[in-house]
């Protein structure tokens, strides 16, 4: 057994404690909280099959990301989702993103393998069924679950291989091949003004590309498993910090353009990563070369250990790195108070549900935006015009997402001497990648990292992208 697999096995007790700690915190403020257990251990062998497990984990994880939740892998193979529930559950029950829609989707996936008289899922509304949920969290697996686990095929060898492959990939790969970047913008009002007068780069986010990692078939399941992937966050933090430090010292390709343009770079870190020696080295190098950084911490990570986050917050202040709270969805917006963390910016994930809620929910959303301050909100994953229209109507002028990537690409195409050989889609993909292999087809690679200024459009496709900015 590799060192990574042994460490995961040793973390089982820690995982149990983490689940109980999270359950206790949720039960102290149960209003609007929901838990759902997927009983994979009750399925007839040889189920669950690998592709079914990957799909189930992806469904639960997507719901968790949209509803300020977390997914836990239990010892008996079951999965547990703990999240917030949409305020108007009955109206949204058929919406795929709603937690209440999960049981039907999971039944379609596993219905043929669930024995008669067995329940595939169990759902608890914590404010009404908190005692029953706590009994489930603290109870050992039942006999039927244990029997099913014993009869199930042993895939520990495959799991060990996947973990080893992921560990090897993350520790030995050329890091830029695993990274992605995206530039957020500050959109100035004035539809009739030239594009160059309206777009100001706000920051450039550097992240590990989960899409790239998931393309590897030998590690896709490990990447899709939120517990296993969270196990690697410390490793990810360390590699990112070490690579950015080396890039700064060498005036490398990732940081050079941002430093010359005085553009702030955002890194996604955990509180543990912020208090590490690798972070201290990066902060020292940034001060020496005049680089500007910000640190994005997910709302879930920031609130999991308040004492650790408070210490990390003080270190960020000392380093001059502003804190950005990430992972705020349309539900968490109305029930959480990220302003208490004193962030410089708060990233709100765009959802169409923000634009068409019930009147009382709309009032709650508007009140939450006013409480945080629209000038501190970045509308994240703004993939279309509707997101920009909604945001500007509420005073939000900072955006990040594919639609703005297209606008920036249009600005580059307008001035690029090699634009005739490229499409808008190619320009977007190359600017978002840091892998030399993906950027290789660009005839003007230096332009990919330039600030998004432009004075027109170099193609009909680009012109349409620019003209649609509300």
Secondary structure, DSSP 8 states (H G I E B T S, - for coil): --HHHHHHHHTHHHHHHHHHHHHHHHHHT-TTEEEEEE-GGGB-TT-S-HHHHHHHHHHHHHHHHHTT-EEEE-TTS-EEEEEE--SSHHHHTTSTTSGGGHHHHHHHHHGGGB-TT--SEEEEEHHHHHHHHHHHHHS---HHHHHHHHHS---HHHHHHHHHHHHHHHHHS-GGGGEEEEEEEEE-S-TTS-HHHHEEEEEEEEEE-HHHHHT-TTTHHHHH-HHHHHHTHHHHHHHHHHHHHHHHHTT-HHHHHHHHHT--EEEE--HHHHTSHHHHHHHHHHHHHT--EEEEEEHHHHHH-HHHHHHHHHHHHHHT-EEEEEEE-TTHHHH--GGGG--SEEEEE--GGGTS--HHHHHHHHHHHHHH-GGGEEEES--SHHHHHHHHHTT--EEESHHHHHHHHHHHHHH-TTGGG--HHHHHHHHHB--HHHHTT-S-GGGGGS----SS-SSHHHHHHHHT--
